[in-house]
Amino acid sequence: MTFRGKKQVPKQLNDHATFEDFRSVFAESMDDLYQLSFLLTADHHKAEQCFIAGVEDSVRENFVFKEWARSWAKRVIIQSAIRELKPRPLATSFSPAPPSDVIPRASD
């Protein structure tokens, strides 16, 4: 829409959180969000990684209402902790144990 040569942004687009909104959420709630991250991971290094990943994810996914920015920040911290703690296979070549009917018995 234009009005006398000025562009007007629809109200619904102004309701989304911006980079600055998330920056202020993480700056104001740094202690609380880090504590959440630490409680979920029980490790300071992993907690730092989750916190940093949370900041990055929040900035990337900015289709969140401003009023939800703090809740969204908590959500991405929790998701980061789950990703950090998710078990990963140690080796790519995994050979399962043979079936029990193939193993020779001691009585045979």
PyMOL CGO cylinders between C-alpha atoms (Angstrom):
from pymol import cmd
from pymol.cgo import CYLINDER

trace = [
    CYLINDER, 0.00, 0.00, 0.00, 1.10, 3.53, -0.63, 0.3, 1, 1, 1, 1, 1, 1,
    CYLINDER, 1.10, 3.53, -0.63, -0.18, 6.73, 0.82, 0.3, 1, 1, 1, 1, 1, 1,
    CYLINDER, -0.18, 6.73, 0.82, 1.17, 10.00, -0.54, 0.3, 1, 1, 1, 1, 1, 1,
    CYLINDER, 1.17, 10.00, -0.54, 4.36, 8.38, -1.75, 0.3, 1, 1, 1, 1, 1, 1,
    CYLINDER, 4.36, 8.38, -1.75, 5.14, 6.57, 1.53, 0.3, 1, 1, 1, 1, 1, 1,
    CYLINDER, 5.14, 6.57, 1.53, 5.05, 2.83, 1.82, 0.3, 1, 1, 1, 1, 1, 1,
    CYLINDER, 5.05, 2.83, 1.82, 2.99, 1.47, 4.63, 0.3, 1, 1, 1, 1, 1, 1,
    CYLINDER, 2.99, 1.47, 4.63, 3.87, -1.93, 6.01, 0.3, 1, 1, 1, 1, 1, 1,
    CYLINDER, 3.87, -1.93, 6.01, 0.82, -3.97, 6.94, 0.3, 1, 1, 1, 1, 1, 1,
    CYLINDER, 0.82, -3.97, 6.94, 0.36, -4.22, 10.70, 0.3, 1, 1, 1, 1, 1, 1,
    CYLINDER, 0.36, -4.22, 10.70, 0.72, -7.99, 10.75, 0.3, 1, 1, 1, 1, 1, 1,
    CYLINDER, 0.72, -7.99, 10.75, 4.31, -7.77, 9.47, 0.3, 1, 1, 1, 1, 1, 1,
    CYLINDER, 4.31, -7.77, 9.47, 5.23, -5.33, 12.24, 0.3, 1, 1, 1, 1, 1, 1,
    CYLINDER, 5.23, -5.33, 12.24, 4.10, -7.81, 14.88, 0.3, 1, 1, 1, 1, 1, 1,
    CYLINDER, 4.10, -7.81, 14.88, 6.96, -10.24, 14.19, 0.3, 1, 1, 1, 1, 1, 1,
    CYLINDER, 6.96, -10.24, 14.19, 10.10, -10.27, 16.31, 0.3, 1, 1, 1, 1, 1, 1,
    CYLINDER, 10.10, -10.27, 16.31, 13.19, -8.78, 14.73, 0.3, 1, 1, 1, 1, 1, 1,
    CYLINDER, 13.19, -8.78, 14.73, 16.87, -9.45, 15.24, 0.3, 1, 1, 1, 1, 1, 1,
    CYLINDER, 16.87, -9.45, 15.24, 16.93, -6.61, 17.78, 0.3, 1, 1, 1, 1, 1, 1,
    CYLINDER, 16.93, -6.61, 17.78, 13.99, -8.12, 19.69, 0.3, 1, 1, 1, 1, 1, 1,
    CYLINDER, 13.99, -8.12, 19.69, 15.81, -11.44, 20.03, 0.3, 1, 1, 1, 1, 1, 1,
    CYLINDER, 15.81, -11.44, 20.03, 19.07, -9.71, 20.89, 0.3, 1, 1, 1, 1, 1, 1,
    CYLINDER, 19.07, -9.71, 20.89, 17.38, -7.90, 23.74, 0.3, 1, 1, 1, 1, 1, 1,
    CYLINDER, 17.38, -7.90, 23.74, 15.62, -11.08, 24.93, 0.3, 1, 1, 1, 1, 1, 1,
    CYLINDER, 15.62, -11.08, 24.93, 18.91, -12.97, 25.10, 0.3, 1, 1, 1, 1, 1, 1,
    CYLINDER, 18.91, -12.97, 25.10, 20.72, -10.01, 26.68, 0.3, 1, 1, 1, 1, 1, 1,
    CYLINDER, 20.72, -10.01, 26.68, 18.04, -9.43, 29.34, 0.3, 1, 1, 1, 1, 1, 1,
    CYLINDER, 18.04, -9.43, 29.34, 17.52, -13.12, 30.11, 0.3, 1, 1, 1, 1, 1, 1,
    CYLINDER, 17.52, -13.12, 30.11, 21.06, -14.39, 29.62, 0.3, 1, 1, 1, 1, 1, 1,
    CYLINDER, 21.06, -14.39, 29.62, 21.37, -15.80, 33.14, 0.3, 1, 1, 1, 1, 1, 1,
    CYLINDER, 21.37, -15.80, 33.14, 17.99, -17.54, 33.04, 0.3, 1, 1, 1, 1, 1, 1,
    CYLINDER, 17.99, -17.54, 33.04, 18.48, -18.97, 29.56, 0.3, 1, 1, 1, 1, 1, 1,
    CYLINDER, 18.48, -18.97, 29.56, 22.00, -20.18, 30.36, 0.3, 1, 1, 1, 1, 1, 1,
    CYLINDER, 22.00, -20.18, 30.36, 20.74, -21.75, 33.58, 0.3, 1, 1, 1, 1, 1, 1,
    CYLINDER, 20.74, -21.75, 33.58, 18.03, -23.56, 31.59, 0.3, 1, 1, 1, 1, 1, 1,
    CYLINDER, 18.03, -23.56, 31.59, 20.65, -24.77, 29.16, 0.3, 1, 1, 1, 1, 1, 1,
    CYLINDER, 20.65, -24.77, 29.16, 22.92, -25.94, 31.98, 0.3, 1, 1, 1, 1, 1, 1,
    CYLINDER, 22.92, -25.94, 31.98, 20.09, -27.74, 33.80, 0.3, 1, 1, 1, 1, 1, 1,
    CYLINDER, 20.09, -27.74, 33.80, 19.23, -29.61, 30.61, 0.3, 1, 1, 1, 1, 1, 1,
    CYLINDER, 19.23, -29.61, 30.61, 22.80, -30.60, 29.72, 0.3, 1, 1, 1, 1, 1, 1,
    CYLINDER, 22.80, -30.60, 29.72, 24.53, -30.77, 33.14, 0.3, 1, 1, 1, 1, 1, 1,
    CYLINDER, 24.53, -30.77, 33.14, 27.74, -29.60, 31.47, 0.3, 1, 1, 1, 1, 1, 1,
    CYLINDER, 27.74, -29.60, 31.47, 29.06, -26.05, 31.18, 0.3, 1, 1, 1, 1, 1, 1,
    CYLINDER, 29.06, -26.05, 31.18, 30.62, -26.54, 27.75, 0.3, 1, 1, 1, 1, 1, 1,
    CYLINDER, 30.62, -26.54, 27.75, 27.47, -28.14, 26.32, 0.3, 1, 1, 1, 1, 1, 1,
    CYLINDER, 27.47, -28.14, 26.32, 25.36, -25.43, 27.97, 0.3, 1, 1, 1, 1, 1, 1,
    CYLINDER, 25.36, -25.43, 27.97, 27.40, -22.76, 26.21, 0.3, 1, 1, 1, 1, 1, 1,
    CYLINDER, 27.40, -22.76, 26.21, 27.01, -24.56, 22.89, 0.3, 1, 1, 1, 1, 1, 1,
    CYLINDER, 27.01, -24.56, 22.89, 23.24, -24.81, 23.39, 0.3, 1, 1, 1, 1, 1, 1,
    CYLINDER, 23.24, -24.81, 23.39, 22.98, -21.15, 24.35, 0.3, 1, 1, 1, 1, 1, 1,
    CYLINDER, 22.98, -21.15, 24.35, 24.94, -20.03, 21.27, 0.3, 1, 1, 1, 1, 1, 1,
    CYLINDER, 24.94, -20.03, 21.27, 22.93, -22.35, 19.01, 0.3, 1, 1, 1, 1, 1, 1,
    CYLINDER, 22.93, -22.35, 19.01, 19.76, -20.93, 20.57, 0.3, 1, 1, 1, 1, 1, 1,
    CYLINDER, 19.76, -20.93, 20.57, 20.79, -17.39, 19.72, 0.3, 1, 1, 1, 1, 1, 1,
    CYLINDER, 20.79, -17.39, 19.72, 21.64, -18.36, 16.15, 0.3, 1, 1, 1, 1, 1, 1,
    CYLINDER, 21.64, -18.36, 16.15, 18.41, -20.33, 15.66, 0.3, 1, 1, 1, 1, 1, 1,
    CYLINDER, 18.41, -20.33, 15.66, 16.30, -17.51, 17.04, 0.3, 1, 1, 1, 1, 1, 1,
    CYLINDER, 16.30, -17.51, 17.04, 17.82, -15.01, 14.66, 0.3, 1, 1, 1, 1, 1, 1,
    CYLINDER, 17.82, -15.01, 14.66, 17.40, -17.32, 11.67, 0.3, 1, 1, 1, 1, 1, 1,
    CYLINDER, 17.40, -17.32, 11.67, 13.77, -18.22, 12.40, 0.3, 1, 1, 1, 1, 1, 1,
    CYLINDER, 13.77, -18.22, 12.40, 12.28, -14.82, 12.89, 0.3, 1, 1, 1, 1, 1, 1,
    CYLINDER, 12.28, -14.82, 12.89, 8.65, -15.53, 11.98, 0.3, 1, 1, 1, 1, 1, 1,
    CYLINDER, 8.65, -15.53, 11.98, 7.62, -15.29, 15.61, 0.3, 1, 1, 1, 1, 1, 1,
    CYLINDER, 7.62, -15.29, 15.61, 5.36, -12.71, 17.17, 0.3, 1, 1, 1, 1, 1, 1,
    CYLINDER, 5.36, -12.71, 17.17, 7.15, -10.19, 19.38, 0.3, 1, 1, 1, 1, 1, 1,
    CYLINDER, 7.15, -10.19, 19.38, 5.10, -11.28, 22.38, 0.3, 1, 1, 1, 1, 1, 1,
    CYLINDER, 5.10, -11.28, 22.38, 6.37, -14.84, 21.91, 0.3, 1, 1, 1, 1, 1, 1,
    CYLINDER, 6.37, -14.84, 21.91, 10.07, -13.99, 21.57, 0.3, 1, 1, 1, 1, 1, 1,
    CYLINDER, 10.07, -13.99, 21.57, 10.97, -14.96, 25.16, 0.3, 1, 1, 1, 1, 1, 1,
    CYLINDER, 10.97, -14.96, 25.16, 9.07, -18.26, 24.93, 0.3, 1, 1, 1, 1, 1, 1,
    CYLINDER, 9.07, -18.26, 24.93, 10.65, -18.92, 21.55, 0.3, 1, 1, 1, 1, 1, 1,
    CYLINDER, 10.65, -18.92, 21.55, 14.10, -18.35, 23.02, 0.3, 1, 1, 1, 1, 1, 1,
    CYLINDER, 14.10, -18.35, 23.02, 13.40, -20.97, 25.68, 0.3, 1, 1, 1, 1, 1, 1,
    CYLINDER, 13.40, -20.97, 25.68, 12.09, -23.33, 23.02, 0.3, 1, 1, 1, 1, 1, 1,
    CYLINDER, 12.09, -23.33, 23.02, 15.23, -23.10, 20.89, 0.3, 1, 1, 1, 1, 1, 1,
    CYLINDER, 15.23, -23.10, 20.89, 17.44, -23.60, 23.97, 0.3, 1, 1, 1, 1, 1, 1,
    CYLINDER, 17.44, -23.60, 23.97, 15.52, -26.80, 24.76, 0.3, 1, 1, 1, 1, 1, 1,
    CYLINDER, 15.52, -26.80, 24.76, 15.76, -27.98, 21.14, 0.3, 1, 1, 1, 1, 1, 1,
    CYLINDER, 15.76, -27.98, 21.14, 19.49, -27.27, 21.11, 0.3, 1, 1, 1, 1, 1, 1,
    CYLINDER, 19.49, -27.27, 21.11, 19.96, -29.28, 24.31, 0.3, 1, 1, 1, 1, 1, 1,
    CYLINDER, 19.96, -29.28, 24.31, 18.04, -32.21, 22.83, 0.3, 1, 1, 1, 1, 1, 1,
    CYLINDER, 18.04, -32.21, 22.83, 20.20, -32.11, 19.69, 0.3, 1, 1, 1, 1, 1, 1,
    CYLINDER, 20.20, -32.11, 19.69, 23.35, -31.87, 21.80, 0.3, 1, 1, 1, 1, 1, 1,
    CYLINDER, 23.35, -31.87, 21.80, 22.41, -34.86, 23.98, 0.3, 1, 1, 1, 1, 1, 1,
    CYLINDER, 22.41, -34.86, 23.98, 20.94, -37.06, 21.26, 0.3, 1, 1, 1, 1, 1, 1,
    CYLINDER, 20.94, -37.06, 21.26, 22.84, -40.33, 21.16, 0.3, 1, 1, 1, 1, 1, 1,
    CYLINDER, 22.84, -40.33, 21.16, 24.95, -40.79, 18.05, 0.3, 1, 1, 1, 1, 1, 1,
    CYLINDER, 24.95, -40.79, 18.05, 26.39, -44.04, 16.75, 0.3, 1, 1, 1, 1, 1, 1,
    CYLINDER, 26.39, -44.04, 16.75, 30.08, -44.40, 17.49, 0.3, 1, 1, 1, 1, 1, 1,
    CYLINDER, 30.08, -44.40, 17.49, 30.95, -46.14, 14.25, 0.3, 1, 1, 1, 1, 1, 1,
    CYLINDER, 30.95, -46.14, 14.25, 29.31, -46.07, 10.85, 0.3, 1, 1, 1, 1, 1, 1,
    CYLINDER, 29.31, -46.07, 10.85, 29.94, -49.75, 10.15, 0.3, 1, 1, 1, 1, 1, 1,
    CYLINDER, 29.94, -49.75, 10.15, 27.74, -51.55, 12.63, 0.3, 1, 1, 1, 1, 1, 1,
    CYLINDER, 27.74, -51.55, 12.63, 27.41, -55.31, 12.45, 0.3, 1, 1, 1, 1, 1, 1,
    CYLINDER, 27.41, -55.31, 12.45, 24.57, -56.66, 14.54, 0.3, 1, 1, 1, 1, 1, 1,
    CYLINDER, 24.57, -56.66, 14.54, 25.02, -59.78, 16.64, 0.3, 1, 1, 1, 1, 1, 1,
    CYLINDER, 25.02, -59.78, 16.64, 24.17, -62.99, 14.80, 0.3, 1, 1, 1, 1, 1, 1,
    CYLINDER, 24.17, -62.99, 14.80, 20.77, -64.50, 15.56, 0.3, 1, 1, 1, 1, 1, 1,
    CYLINDER, 20.77, -64.50, 15.56, 20.77, -66.88, 18.52, 0.3, 1, 1, 1, 1, 1, 1,
    CYLINDER, 20.77, -66.88, 18.52, 19.79, -69.90, 16.35, 0.3, 1, 1, 1, 1, 1, 1,
    CYLINDER, 19.79, -69.90, 16.35, 23.03, -69.51, 14.30, 0.3, 1, 1, 1, 1, 1, 1,
    CYLINDER, 23.03, -69.51, 14.30, 25.33, -69.56, 17.35, 0.3, 1, 1, 1, 1, 1, 1,
    CYLINDER, 25.33, -69.56, 17.35, 26.56, -73.11, 18.04, 0.3, 1, 1, 1, 1, 1, 1,
    CYLINDER, 26.56, -73.11, 18.04, 25.48, -74.49, 21.38, 0.3, 1, 1, 1, 1, 1, 1,
    CYLINDER, 25.48, -74.49, 21.38, 27.96, -75.96, 23.84, 0.3, 1, 1, 1, 1, 1, 1,
    CYLINDER, 27.96, -75.96, 23.84, 25.94, -79.18, 24.10, 0.3, 1, 1, 1, 1, 1, 1,
    CYLINDER, 25.94, -79.18, 24.10, 26.20, -79.89, 20.30, 0.3, 1, 1, 1, 1, 1, 1,
]
cmd.load_cgo(trace, "trace")
